[in-house]
Structure formats: structure tokens, C-alpha cells
Amino acid sequence: MRNNNKLKFPKLRWCAASVSITCSIIQATAIIKLQWIAWIFLMLSVLMWSYISYIDKDRARLTQQIIFLSLSIIAIYNWFQHR
């Protein structure tokens, strides 16, 4: 069954993808002072992807994004605790 809502937010999809890629590059540089900034922007990207998944009624991807968001919050908390 084809979901016709998938092209409803093409600009939001590209924005979320761009934020994810940029943050992945920041994390790959291993500059410790920027790690928390990358995690926060990744959380923003996850929120965008979660909204898109909710609109698309894609429960599997939505569940994955919610778990990733939870782990991101834990990662930021741990980063500030052990800094």
C-alpha cells in the first residue's frame, strides 16, 4: 500500500537530513567542546523526523526516533556530568 503523504514536507525532510549530516560531521571531528552542540542539533533533527514519521503514520521509524531522542538526552546529561 502506497502512502501519498510522503511528499507532503519535502523541504522539512531536506532540512532534517542536512542538520543530521552536519552534526555527524561535527561529531566526527572529535572536537570535544563541540560535542554537546552537535547532540542538541541532532535532537532537533530527530524531532523533525519524528514529526514527519507521525504524519506518514510510520510507527517503526517514529519509535526509532523516540528511542534515539531519549538516548540523546541521556548522552547530553552524561557529557555534562563527566566533563
C-alpha positions in Angstrom: 0.0 0.0 0.0 1.4 3.4 -1.0 1.4 6.3 1.3 0.7 9.5 -0.6 1.7 11.8 2.4 5.4 11.1 1.9 6.0 14.1 -0.3 4.0 16.5 1.9 7.0 18.1 3.5 10.0 17.8 1.1 11.7 20.9 2.5 11.4 19.7 6.1 12.9 16.4 5.1 15.9 18.0 3.4 16.3 20.4 6.4 16.3 17.4 8.8 18.7 15.5 6.7 21.1 18.5 6.4 21.1 19.0 10.1 21.8 15.3 10.7 24.7 15.3 8.2 26.2 18.5 9.6 26.0 17.2 13.2 27.5 13.9 12.2 30.5 15.8 10.6 30.9 17.9 13.8 30.9 14.7 15.9 33.4 13.0 13.6 35.9 15.8 14.0 36.2 14.8 17.7 36.4 18.3 18.9 35.3 17.7 22.5 34.0 21.3 23.0 31.5 20.9 20.1 30.1 17.5 21.0 27.2 18.8 23.1 26.2 21.3 20.4 26.1 18.5 17.8 23.9 16.4 20.2 21.4 19.3 20.7 21.1 19.9 17.0 20.7 16.1 16.4 17.9 16.2 18.8 16.3 19.0 16.8 16.7 16.8 13.7 15.2 13.8 15.5 12.2 16.0 16.4 11.7 16.9 12.8 12.0 13.3 11.6 9.6 12.3 14.4 7.0 14.8 13.1 7.4 13.5 9.6 7.1 9.9 10.8 3.9 10.8 12.7 2.4 12.5 9.6 3.4 9.5 7.4 2.0 7.1 10.0 5.3 5.2 10.1 5.3 3.8 13.6 8.5 1.9 13.3 10.5 4.9 12.3 8.7 7.0 14.9 9.6 4.5 17.6 13.2 4.5 16.4 13.3 8.3 16.6 11.8 8.5 20.1 14.4 6.0 21.3 17.2 8.0 19.7 15.9 11.2 21.2 15.8 9.6 24.7 19.4 8.3 24.2 20.5 11.8 23.0 19.1 13.4 26.2 21.0 10.8 28.3 24.2 11.4 26.3 24.0 15.2 26.9 23.3 14.6 30.6 26.3 12.3 30.8 28.5 14.7 28.9 27.8 17.5 31.4 28.2 15.2 34.4 31.6 13.8 33.4 33.0 17.0 32.0 
